[in-house]
C-alpha cells in the first residue's frame, strides 16, 4: 500500500471521528413532525415483540408508492426505545452517515482512477471531496431527523452499487464475464434496495450513466449493448414515468397551492438556494418549516425566477461544453441535476427540503478538491493543506453548532418559528409549545398574528380550540372558520384540526351543547360546497363519522347511528367499518354496535370471508359486546349509588 493511500486512510479516519464528535450532542434531541405518523406502528411491535406486528409495520408504509419497507424494516431494531427516546434512532442514522462518508471516499477514488487520474492525485482528491461532504452542516437535518433515514439508505445502497460496479469495471479487460456479472448484480440489487428505501433510489442506473458520460477515457468502458440494457433502459423508464406526470393544467394538484409550471419555476430558485447553502454554508435556516416558501407565479414574480433559470442553464450548458476538458466539473453539475430529477421536477411534492441534496451533493465538491490539489502542486503544499484543514474545521464547527441546536427539540422549533414568520406550520407549532407550558395568552397572540398575515383554517381551528378551553370562544369563531374552509384548498392541518375539535367538543358536555350542532352543520356544508374537501383522501367518510360522534354526543341517537352506518359504507373497507362499530360500543351503545356489525357483515361479506384476521376481530367484538350488553340488561333496574 502506497504512502499516499496510508496517509489518506488516516486522514479519512480522523474526519470520520471528528464528524462523529460534532454530531454527538445532537443525538439527545427528540422526535419531530413526520417521525410520529410514520413510526407509530412500532408501538404494537414494541408491546408484543411478535413478528406479525413487525411485518405489519414494515408493509404499512404510506410515504411513497413503494411504501419504503426496507427503510421501515431498519427501525424495528430500535422499537424498544419508541416513543420515549429518539437517541438510538439518531445513533443509527449517524452511523449510516459515517459509513456513507467512508464509501463515498472509496467510490470517488475508483471513479477518479477510471477517469485516468494517478494514484496519489485520486486518493487526495477523493479524501478532500468526501470530507467536505461528510462534515457539511446542511446534512444535519437529514442525519438527526429520524425518519430521514429514508433519505440516507438510498445513498448507502447506491454507493454500494457503485462500489461493486466500478470495482468490477476495473477487471473488464482481464475477467470480462465475471466483471459483467458483478456489475449487473451490483446495479440490480442496489437499485432495488435503494428504491424500496425511497423512490429516488431508482435513479442509480441514470447516476452511473452520468458518471460514465463524463468519463474522458475509454479504458474498460462496458460494451454498448450491456450499457443499453443495464443503464440506458432503466434510465429511459424513469424518464418516461416522469413524462407521464407532465400536466400543465390550471389545477393538477387540488391540495397544493401551486400548479406544475409554478412548481418548476419555484424549483429553479430552490436549486440555486441549495447550491448557495452548499458552498456558503449556514448553521441553521428555516429547518423543516418550508411551507412559507414563496411560490413563483411567473418568470418575473419574483425576478429571481428568471435569473435562477439563466444561472442553471449556464451551469448545465457549461458542463456539457467543458465535459472533456474539465470532467470533474461536468460530473459535479450533471450529477447534481440528475439526482434532483424525481424530487425537484414534475411530481407534486412539497417544494423545499434539505435532505434532497443528500445524494445530489456527493460529487459537488470534486472541483474544489481538485483545485486544492493543483494548488499544492503549483504553489505550495502547505498552503493547500492549511486551506483544506481550515475548510474542514469550519464545516465541522458549523455542524457542531447546528447539532447542538438540534439537541433540544423544543428550542429548535421555537428558533425556526421565530425566524420564519411566513410559515403557518412554524407558528402553529410555536403556539402548541407555549400552550404546553401554560402560556395560553401568548399562544393565542401568536396565532392571531399569524392569521392576520396568512388567513388559514388550520390556524383558526387551533385558536378556537385554545379559546374554548378557557371559555373564550363563541359561535362567531366557528362561522369565521366555516367561511375560510369553504374558500381554501383542502390541507392536512385543517383536517387534523377538525378531528381534534370534534374530540374536544364531544368530551365536554358544556362544549357539546354550545358547539356540537353548529360543528356538525359545518362538516356537512364543507363536503357539499367545497369539492377540494369532498375529494380529499378519506375526508368524506371521516366527515360523516365526525358528524356521527357529534350527534351521538347530543343524544340524537337514531341520527347518529344513521351517520355511523353511512360512514361504514363510504370507507369501503371492512377494517375501517369495524373500527366504527368498536367506537360506538366504547361510547356505551353496545346494542347499536352489534347492530352495526350485522350491517357490516352484509356490506363486506366477501372481505370478511377472505380475511381471517378481520373475521377474528369481528367475532371477538361481537362476543365482548354481547357479554357487556347482557351485563347491562341484568343491572338496568339497579338504582344509582
C-alpha positions in Angstrom: 0.0 0.0 0.0 1.4 3.4 -1.0 2.3 6.1 1.5 -0.4 8.4 -0.1 -3.1 5.8 0.5 -2.0 5.1 4.1 -2.0 8.8 4.9 -5.3 9.4 3.2 -6.9 6.5 5.1 -5.6 8.0 8.3 -7.0 11.4 7.3 -10.3 9.8 6.5 -10.4 8.1 9.9 -9.7 11.5 11.5 -12.5 13.2 9.6 -15.0 10.4 10.5 -14.0 10.7 14.1 -14.3 14.5 14.0 -17.8 14.2 12.4 -19.0 11.7 15.0 -17.8 14.0 17.8 -19.5 17.2 16.4 -22.8 15.3 15.8 -22.8 13.6 19.3 -24.6 16.3 21.2 -27.4 16.2 18.6 -28.3 12.6 19.5 -30.1 13.9 22.6 -32.8 15.6 20.5 -36.3 14.2 20.3 -38.7 13.1 17.5 -40.1 15.6 15.1 -43.1 16.0 12.8 -43.2 13.1 10.3 -41.5 10.8 12.8 -44.6 10.1 14.7 -47.1 9.3 11.9 -44.5 7.1 10.1 -43.3 5.2 13.2 -46.4 5.0 15.2 -46.9 1.3 14.1 -43.8 0.4 16.2 -45.9 0.7 19.3 -47.6 -2.7 18.6 -44.4 -4.5 18.0 -42.7 -2.9 21.0 -45.5 -4.2 23.2 -45.9 -7.6 21.7 -42.5 -8.5 20.3 -44.3 -10.6 17.7 -43.1 -11.0 14.1 -46.6 -10.4 12.8 -46.7 -6.9 14.3 -43.2 -6.2 12.9 -44.3 -7.4 9.5 -47.4 -5.3 9.6 -45.3 -2.2 10.4 -42.9 -2.9 7.6 -45.6 -3.3 4.9 -47.8 -0.5 6.2 -45.7 2.4 4.9 -47.6 5.3 3.2 -44.8 7.8 2.5 -44.4 6.8 -1.2 -45.6 4.5 -3.9 -43.3 1.7 -2.7 -44.2 2.0 1.0 -40.4 2.1 1.6 -40.3 -1.3 3.5 -36.5 -1.6 3.6 -36.2 1.7 5.4 -39.1 0.9 7.8 -37.5 -2.5 8.5 -34.4 -0.9 9.9 -36.5 0.9 12.6 -37.6 -2.5 14.0 -34.3 -2.8 15.8 -34.9 0.3 17.9 -38.5 -0.4 18.7 -37.8 -0.7 22.4 -37.0 3.0 22.5 -40.2 4.1 20.8 -41.7 6.5 21.6 -39.8 7.6 24.7 -36.3 8.2 23.3 -35.0 9.1 19.9 -31.4 8.5 20.9 -30.9 5.0 19.5 -32.7 6.0 16.3 -30.4 9.0 15.8 -27.4 7.0 16.7 -28.1 4.5 13.9 -28.7 7.5 11.5 -25.3 8.9 12.5 -23.6 5.5 11.9 -25.2 5.3 8.4 -23.9 8.9 7.7 -20.4 7.9 8.7 -20.5 4.7 6.6 -21.7 6.7 3.6 -18.8 9.0 4.0 -16.3 6.1 4.0 -18.0 4.5 1.0 -18.1 7.9 -0.8 -14.3 8.2 -0.4 -13.7 4.7 -1.9 -16.2 5.2 -4.7 -14.8 8.6 -5.6 -11.3 7.1 -5.6 -12.4 4.3 -8.0 -14.2 6.9 -10.3 -11.1 9.1 -10.4 -9.0 6.0 -11.3 -11.4 5.2 -14.1 -11.1 8.8 -15.3 -7.3 8.3 -15.6 -6.1 10.1 -12.5 -2.8 8.7 -11.0 -2.9 7.1 -7.6 -1.7 10.0 -5.5 -4.0 12.5 -7.1 -7.1 10.2 -7.0 -6.5 9.4 -3.3 -6.2 13.0 -2.1 -9.0 14.5 -4.2 -11.3 11.7 -3.0 -10.3 12.4 0.6 -10.9 16.1 0.4 -14.2 15.8 -1.5 -15.7 13.2 0.7 -14.5 15.1 3.8 -16.3 18.2 2.8 -19.5 16.3 2.2 -19.2 14.3 5.4 -18.7 17.3 7.7 -21.1 19.7 5.9 -23.8 21.3 8.2 -26.5 21.0 5.6 -26.9 17.3 6.3 -27.6 17.7 10.0 -31.3 17.8 9.2 -31.0 14.5 7.2 -28.9 12.7 9.9 -30.7 13.9 13.1 -34.3 13.9 11.7 -35.1 10.2 12.5 -37.4 9.5 9.6 -34.9 10.8 7.0 -33.2 7.5 7.3 -35.4 7.1 4.3 -33.1 9.6 2.5 -29.9 8.1 3.9 -30.5 4.5 2.9 -30.9 5.1 -0.9 -27.4 6.8 -0.8 -26.0 3.9 1.2 -27.3 1.3 -1.2 -26.4 3.4 -4.3 -22.8 3.8 -3.1 -22.6 0.0 -2.5 -23.9 -0.5 -6.0 -21.4 2.0 -7.4 -18.6 0.3 -5.4 -19.4 -3.1 -6.9 -19.8 -1.6 -10.4 -16.6 0.4 -10.5 -14.5 -2.3 -8.7 -15.7 -4.9 -11.2 -15.3 -2.5 -14.1 -11.5 -2.4 -13.4 -11.3 -6.0 -14.4 -13.3 -6.0 -17.6 -10.2 -6.4 -19.8 -8.9 -9.3 -17.6 -12.0 -11.2 -16.5 -14.9 -9.8 -18.6 -17.5 -12.4 -17.8 -17.1 -12.1 -14.0 -16.9 -8.3 -14.3 -20.2 -8.0 -16.2 -21.9 -10.4 -13.8 -20.8 -8.5 -10.8 -21.6 -5.1 -12.4 -25.1 -6.4 -13.3 -25.8 -7.8 -9.9 -24.4 -4.7 -8.1 -26.6 -2.3 -10.1 -29.7 -4.5 -10.0 -29.6 -5.3 -6.3 -28.6 -1.9 -5.2 -31.3 -0.2 -7.3 -34.0 -2.5 -5.8 -32.8 -1.9 -2.2 -32.4 1.8 -2.7 -35.8 2.2 -4.4 -37.6 0.3 -1.6 -35.9 2.6 0.9 -37.1 5.7 -1.0 -38.2 6.1 -4.6 -35.3 8.3 -5.7 -33.1 5.2 -5.4 -34.4 4.2 -8.8 -32.1 6.8 -10.3 -29.0 4.7 -9.6 -28.6 3.5 -13.3 -29.0 7.1 -14.5 -26.4 8.4 -12.0 -23.9 5.8 -13.1 -24.7 6.7 -16.7 -23.9 10.3 -15.9 -20.6 9.3 -14.3 -19.8 7.3 -17.5 -20.9 10.2 -19.7 -18.3 12.5 -18.0 -15.5 9.9 -18.2 -12.8 11.3 -20.5 -11.2 7.9 -21.1 -12.5 4.8 -22.9 -10.4 2.3 -20.9 -12.5 -0.6 -19.6 -15.7 1.1 -20.7 -18.6 -1.5 -20.8 -19.8 -2.7 -24.2 -22.6 -0.7 -25.7 -25.3 -3.4 -25.5 -24.6 -4.0 -21.8 -24.9 -0.3 -21.2 -28.1 -0.2 -23.3 -29.8 -2.9 -21.2 -28.4 -2.1 -17.7 -28.1 1.7 -17.8 -30.0 3.2 -20.7 -33.1 1.1 -20.5 -33.9 1.7 -16.7 -32.9 5.4 -17.2 -35.3 5.7 -20.1 -38.0 4.0 -18.0 -37.6 6.7 -15.3 -37.7 9.4 -17.9 -41.0 8.0 -19.4 -42.5 7.7 -15.9 -41.7 11.3 -15.2 -43.0 12.4 -18.6 -46.3 10.8 -17.6 -46.5 13.3 -14.7 -46.4 16.3 -17.0 -49.6 18.2 -16.6 -49.7 21.9 -17.2 -53.4 22.1 -16.3 -54.6 25.0 -14.2 -55.0 22.9 -11.0 -53.4 19.4 -11.4 -52.9 19.1 -7.6 -56.0 20.2 -5.7 -54.3 20.1 -2.4 -51.2 22.2 -3.3 -51.0 26.0 -3.5 -49.1 25.8 -6.8 -49.6 24.1 -10.2 -46.9 22.3 -12.2 -45.4 25.2 -14.1 -45.3 27.2 -10.9 -43.5 24.3 -9.2 -40.9 24.2 -12.0 -40.4 27.9 -11.8 -40.0 27.7 -8.0 -37.7 24.7 -8.1 -35.3 26.7 -10.2 -34.9 29.2 -7.4 -34.7 26.4 -4.9 -31.9 24.6 -6.7 -30.0 27.8 -6.7 -30.7 28.2 -3.0 -29.4 24.6 -2.4 -26.2 25.4 -4.3 -25.7 28.6 -2.3 -26.1 26.8 1.0 -23.8 24.1 -0.1 -21.0 26.5 -1.0 -21.8 29.2 1.5 -23.0 27.0 4.5 -25.1 28.3 7.3 -25.5 27.0 10.9 -29.3 26.9 10.7 -32.0 28.1 8.3 -35.8 27.5 8.4 -35.2 23.8 9.1 -38.3 21.7 8.4 -40.7 24.7 8.2 -40.5 25.4 4.5 -44.3 25.8 3.8 -43.8 29.5 3.8 -41.5 29.4 0.8 -42.7 32.0 -1.8 -44.1 30.3 -4.9 -43.0 31.7 -8.3 -46.1 32.8 -10.2 -44.3 33.9 -13.4 -40.8 34.5 -14.8 -40.6 37.9 -13.1 -42.7 37.0 -10.0 -40.2 37.2 -8.3 -37.4 38.3 -10.6 -35.1 35.6 -9.2 -37.2 33.1 -11.1 -35.7 34.3 -14.4 -32.2 34.9 -13.0 -32.2 31.4 -11.5 -33.2 29.8 -14.8 -30.4 31.7 -16.6 -27.8 30.6 -14.0 -28.9 27.0 -14.0 -28.9 26.9 -17.8 -25.4 28.3 -17.8 -24.3 25.6 -15.4 -25.9 22.8 -17.4 -24.6 24.0 -20.8 -21.1 24.8 -19.5 -21.0 21.3 -18.0 -21.8 19.8 -21.4 -19.3 22.1 -23.2 -16.5 21.5 -20.8 -17.1 17.8 -20.2 -13.9 16.6 -21.9 -11.6 19.3 -20.7 -12.9 19.5 -17.1 -14.7 16.2 -16.4 -14.9 16.7 -12.7 -16.7 20.0 -13.1 -19.1 18.3 -15.5 -19.7 15.4 -13.2 -20.4 17.7 -10.2 -23.0 19.7 -12.1 -24.7 17.0 -14.2 -24.8 14.5 -11.2 -26.5 17.2 -9.1 -29.2 17.8 -11.7 -29.7 14.1 -12.3 -30.1 13.3 -8.6 -32.9 16.0 -8.4 -34.8 14.6 -11.3 -37.6 12.9 -9.3 -38.0 15.2 -6.3 -37.4 18.6 -8.0 -39.3 18.5 -11.3 -42.8 17.3 -12.3 -44.1 15.4 -9.3 -46.4 17.4 -7.0 -44.2 17.1 -3.8 -43.7 19.9 -1.4 -41.3 22.4 -2.7 -38.3 22.6 -0.4 -36.4 20.0 1.7 -32.7 20.0 2.5 -32.4 16.2 2.5 -33.0 16.2 -1.3 -29.3 17.1 -1.5 -28.0 14.2 0.4 -27.3 12.2 -2.8 -27.2 15.1 -5.2 -24.2 16.8 -3.5 -21.9 13.8 -3.1 -19.6 14.8 -6.0 -20.3 18.5 -5.9 -17.1 19.3 -4.1 -14.8 17.5 -6.5 -13.8 20.7 -8.4 -12.9 22.4 -5.2 -10.8 19.3 -4.1 -9.1 19.3 -7.5 -8.3 23.0 -7.2 -6.7 22.5 -3.8 -4.6 19.6 -5.1 -3.5 21.7 -8.1 -2.6 24.5 -5.6 -0.5 22.1 -3.7 1.4 21.1 -6.8 1.9 24.5 -8.4 2.1 26.9 -5.4 2.9 25.3 -2.0 1.6 22.0 -0.4 1.5 23.7 3.0 -0.8 26.4 1.7 -3.2 23.8 0.3 -3.1 21.8 3.5 -3.8 24.9 5.6 -6.8 25.9 3.4 -8.1 22.3 3.4 -7.9 22.0 7.1 -9.5 25.4 7.6 -12.5 24.4 5.4 -13.0 21.1 7.2 -12.6 22.7 10.6 -15.1 25.5 9.6 -17.6 23.0 8.3 -17.2 20.8 11.4 -17.6 23.8 13.7 -20.8 24.8 12.0 -22.1 21.3 12.1 -21.4 21.1 15.8 -23.3 24.4 16.3 -26.2 23.1 14.4 -26.2 19.7 16.0 -26.1 21.4 19.4 -29.2 23.3 18.4 -30.9 20.1 17.3 -30.2 18.6 20.7 -33.1 20.5 22.2 -36.2 19.8 20.1 -38.3 22.5 21.8 -35.8 25.3 21.5 -35.1 24.2 17.9 -38.7 24.6 16.9 -39.0 27.9 18.7 -35.9 29.1 16.8 -37.5 28.0 13.5 -40.8 29.7 14.3 -39.2 33.0 15.3 -37.0 33.1 12.2 -39.8 32.1 9.8 -43.0 34.1 10.5 -44.2 33.2 6.9 -44.6 29.5 7.9 -48.0 28.5 9.0 -46.7 25.3 10.4 -44.0 27.1 12.4 -46.4 29.4 14.1 -48.8 26.6 14.8 -46.1 24.6 16.5 -44.9 27.6 18.4 -48.4 28.1 19.8 -48.6 24.4 20.8 -45.3 24.7 22.7 -46.5 27.8 24.5 -49.7 26.1 25.3 -47.9 23.0 26.8 -46.1 25.4 29.1 -49.4 27.0 30.2 -48.8 30.3 28.4 -52.2 30.3 26.7 -52.5 34.1 26.2 -49.1 34.2 24.4 -50.2 31.1 22.3 -53.4 32.9 21.3 -51.4 36.1 20.4 -49.0 34.1 18.2 -52.0 32.5 16.3 -53.9 35.8 16.0 -50.9 37.5 14.4 -50.3 34.5 12.1 -53.9 34.5 11.0 -53.7 38.2 10.2 -50.7 37.6 7.9 -52.0 34.3 6.5 -55.7 33.5 6.9 -55.7 29.8 7.3 -58.4 27.5 8.6 -56.0 25.2 10.4 -54.7 28.1 12.5 -58.2 29.3 13.1 -59.3 25.9 14.3 -56.3 25.7 16.6 -57.0 29.2 18.0 -60.7 28.2 18.5 -59.7 25.1 20.4 -57.4 27.1 22.7 -60.1 29.7 23.3 -62.9 27.3 24.2 -60.6 25.5 26.6 -60.7 28.7 28.7 -64.3 29.7 27.9 -63.4 32.5 25.5 -64.8 31.0 22.3 -68.1 31.9 20.6 -70.2 30.9 17.6 -68.8 33.7 15.5 -65.4 32.0 15.7 -67.0 28.9 14.1 -68.7 31.0 11.5 -65.3 32.5 10.5 -63.7 29.1 10.4 -66.5 27.8 8.1 -66.1 30.8 5.8 -62.4 30.2 5.5 -62.8 26.4 5.0 -65.3 26.9 2.2 -62.8 29.2 0.3 -59.5 27.4 0.7 -57.9 24.3 -0.7 -58.0 21.2 1.4 -55.0 20.5 3.6 -54.0 18.0 6.2 -53.6 20.5 9.0 -57.3 21.6 8.7 -58.5 18.0 8.5 -56.4 17.1 11.6 -57.7 20.2 13.3 -61.3 19.3 12.7 -60.8 15.8 14.1 -59.2 17.4 17.3 -62.0 19.9 17.6 -64.7 17.3 17.4 -62.9 15.2 20.0 -62.6 18.2 22.3 -66.3 19.2 21.9 -67.7 15.6 22.4 -65.6 15.1 25.6 -67.1 18.1 27.3 -70.9 18.3 27.9 -70.9 22.1 28.1 -69.0 22.4 24.8 -71.3 19.8 23.2 -74.4 21.9 24.0 -72.7 25.1 22.7 -70.9 23.9 19.6 -71.8 20.4 18.5 -74.8 21.1 16.2 -73.0 24.1 14.6 -69.9 22.0 14.0 -72.0 19.2 12.5 -73.6 21.6 10.1 -70.1 23.0 9.2 -68.9 19.5 8.3 -71.9 18.8 6.2 -71.7 22.1 4.3 -67.9 21.7 3.8 -68.2 18.4 1.8 -71.2 19.7 -0.1 -69.9 23.1 -1.1 -66.1 22.6 -1.3 -65.1 19.9 -3.7 -61.5 20.1 -2.6 -62.5 18.7 0.8 -65.0 16.4 -0.7 -62.2 14.8 -2.8 -59.5 15.0 -0.1 -58.4 11.4 0.6 -60.8 9.8 3.1 -62.2 13.1 4.3 -65.7 12.5 3.1 -66.2 9.3 5.2 -64.3 11.0 8.0 -66.7 14.0 7.9 -69.6 11.6 8.2 -68.0 9.8 11.2 -67.2 13.1 12.9 -70.9 14.2 12.5 -72.0 10.8 13.9 -69.9 11.5 17.0 -71.4 14.9 17.4 -75.0 13.7 17.0 -74.4 10.8 19.5 -73.0 13.4 22.0 -76.2 15.4 21.5 -78.2 12.3 22.3 -79.6 12.2 18.8 -79.1 8.5 18.8 -81.1 7.5 15.7 -79.5 10.2 13.5 -76.0 9.4 14.9 -76.4 5.7 14.2 -77.5 6.5 10.6 -74.3 8.5 10.2 -72.2 5.7 11.6 -73.7 3.3 9.1 -73.2 5.7 6.2 -69.6 6.2 7.2 -69.1 2.4 7.3 -70.4 2.3 3.7 -68.3 5.2 2.5 -65.0 3.9 3.9 -65.3 1.0 1.5 -63.3 -1.5 3.6 -64.3 -3.8 6.5 -61.4 -2.8 8.7 -62.5 0.8 9.0 -66.1 -0.2 9.3 -65.4 -2.5 12.2 -63.4 0.4 13.9 -66.5 2.5 13.7 -68.5 -0.3 15.4 -65.9 -0.5 18.1 -66.1 3.2 18.7 -69.9 3.1 19.0 -69.6 0.3 21.5 -66.9 2.2 23.5 -69.3 5.1 23.8 -71.7 2.8 25.7 -74.1 1.9 22.8 -73.3 -1.8 22.7 -76.6 -2.9 21.2 -76.3 -0.4 18.4 -72.7 -1.5 17.9 -73.9 -5.1 17.5 -76.5 -3.9 15.0 -73.8 -2.1 13.1 -71.6 -5.2 13.0 -74.5 -7.1 11.5 -74.8 -4.4 8.8 -71.1 -4.6 8.2 -71.3 -8.3 7.7 -73.8 -7.8 4.9 -71.8 -4.9 3.4 -68.4 -6.6 3.4 -69.2 -10.3 3.3 -66.5 -11.1 0.8 -63.8 -9.2 2.6 -64.7 -10.8 6.0 -64.8 -14.3 4.5 -61.4 -14.0 2.8 -59.6 -12.2 5.7 -59.1 -14.5 8.7 -57.7 -11.6 10.8 -60.8 -9.4 10.2 -63.1 -12.4 10.9 -61.4 -12.9 14.2 -61.7 -9.2 15.1 -65.4 -9.2 14.2 -66.1 -12.3 16.3 -64.2 -11.0 19.3 -66.0 -7.7 19.1 -69.4 -9.5 18.9 -68.6 -11.7 21.8 -67.4 -8.8 24.0 -70.3 -6.6 23.1 -72.9 -9.3 23.7 -71.4 -10.0 27.2 -71.4 -6.3 28.0 -75.0 -5.9 26.8 -76.1 -8.9 28.8 -74.5 -7.4 31.9 -76.1 -4.1 31.3 -79.6 -5.7 30.9 -79.1 -7.6 34.2 -78.4 -4.4 36.1 -80.6 -1.9 34.3 -83.1 -1.6 37.2 -80.4 -1.2 39.9 -80.5 2.3 41.4 -77.5 4.6 41.1 -75.5 5.0 44.2 
